[in-house]
Amino acid sequence: MKNKRLEADELEVQRQEVLKQWSTGAGVNLEEAVTYHKAMPAEKVFAAKLAKAKAEGATLAQPRGGTTLLQEQIDLLQYLQDEGGADFLPTTIDSLNRQNRYQEAEKVIEDSKKAGHSLRNGFPAVNYGVVACRRIIESVNLPCQVRHGTPDARLLAEITLAGGFTDFEGGGISNNIPYAKNVSLEETISNWQYVDRLVGLYEEQGVRINREPFGPLTGTLVPPCISHSVGVIEALLAAEQGVKNISLGYGQCGNLIQDIAAVRSLTELGEEYLAKFKYKGMMLTSVFHQWMGGFPQDESQAFGVISWGAVAAALAKATKVIVKTPHEALGIPSKEGIAAGIKATKQIINMVRNQALLNSEELEREKEGIKVETRAIVDKILELGDGDIAVGTVRGFQAGILDIPFAPSRYNAGKILPVRDAQGAVRFLDHGNLPFDKEVIEFHQERIAERGRIEGRDPSFQMVIDDIYSIGKGRLVAIGS
Ligand SMILES: CCC[C@H]1O[C@@H](n2cnc3c(N)ncnc32)[C@H](O)[C@@H]1O
């Protein structure tokens, strides 16, 4: 375990083993794939479109979406492009591919074909292979990204990148701790060094592949410094392997000032740490995920939540916003529901476009606070790793220096407890073993105490529970129940 670029022979040994994990691995030929990518029109290259949006200060919209059947996936993406007005397209991967359970995924495909419709959520890309992925790519005119949560994404990356996808989500922490219970960080950091090295190989051949650490993590009340620390670490790990294009992500918390401060501090911190380790030629962008927690069942209220997320993304000038749908609380959304989420979002973006948010003193303080907290975590992790961010990450999680709220992984300390303050900003009710100094801890405690005074109750775990359900019940801060 070390944060060092994989040697060519080391990677090649692994590649031979990975490409044998399923029959479709035989369809991957890197040189041929590079040629395929080089023929890709510029408007379908994710990093190129992100760079243009960043230069223009535009916020582009992307939905999620995946189906079992190939033709349904093509129909879905064409609909989201033509009817939804999406700027980027997804292919959300199914749960079985995410666990490398390709045999079972094969059965789901067969059963879906017999049934005449997709039986499970998400597209089993590994089972379909390179040629089928290229059919998806060639059926649309927009850049396509692989979205998933896969601890061992090596074969998925080989097949989808050779298949023409130009953006790949995930990372050794963000696709482990929120997604798995028993997979070690050593294993997933190593798996994702492979993925990032593969992207590095494409980059060295002149093929731009964008990488997007999964910012929202467990998706509920994740304090900005926690998601930022993971994003910065995964960006450093990726850059070491030759990745050049990275989108750093953040999941909306709901208080506008905090969310804008979070987006702006995220890329600033990314630039800061990449420069500290002297990585050159990096193209960093930001991704804002509309609220990832519980949604109201009522579709009109759901549009309120979606629109509020669109406002925050646009005012923060996030390069990309991942949109939700009015069916979020109900189940797998229809293509019409996904398109509706995109259209509501783009309406807001177009209305907010030229409205600059007054740079309030509160916004600056919030941004500085997030930077102080994130630096405290990342610098402590580097210290624990004697300068090696990979080693430091493993030790940091063991010591609870980095700790993700509500994560299933047994490698996560699970000591921190987030709760909203009176304005709905997410604070630490319990900061666990996070390496914060007194002023930081007191700041959070005071903001939470203020809410306690207003609500006439002591800050407690009950507040946390109330906040987890509050947006679904139509509020941001649950008034003492
Ligand atoms: C980590 C991402 C979880 C979110 O991913 C969205 N999601 C899942 N499956 C689909 C789908 N088939 N179409 C559109 N969105 C989808 C839901 O919002 C969910 O909360």
The ligand as an ORCA input file, in Angstrom:
! r2SCAN-3c Opt
* xyz 0 1
  C     -26.217      7.373     -4.977
  C     -27.354      7.725     -5.885
  C     -28.687      7.320     -5.307
  C     -29.788      8.020     -6.115
  O     -29.734      7.644     -7.459
  C     -30.994      7.941     -8.044
  N     -31.372      6.835     -8.894
  C     -31.208      5.543     -8.647
  N     -31.678      4.817     -9.694
  C     -32.125      5.706    -10.605
  C     -32.702      5.599    -11.876
  N     -32.921      4.380    -12.431
  N     -33.064      6.715    -12.540
  C     -32.835      7.933    -11.974
  N     -32.290      8.115    -10.771
  C     -31.943      7.000    -10.093
  C     -31.983      8.168     -6.910
  O     -32.187      9.559     -6.772
  C     -31.201      7.681     -5.712
  O     -31.596      8.358     -4.542
*
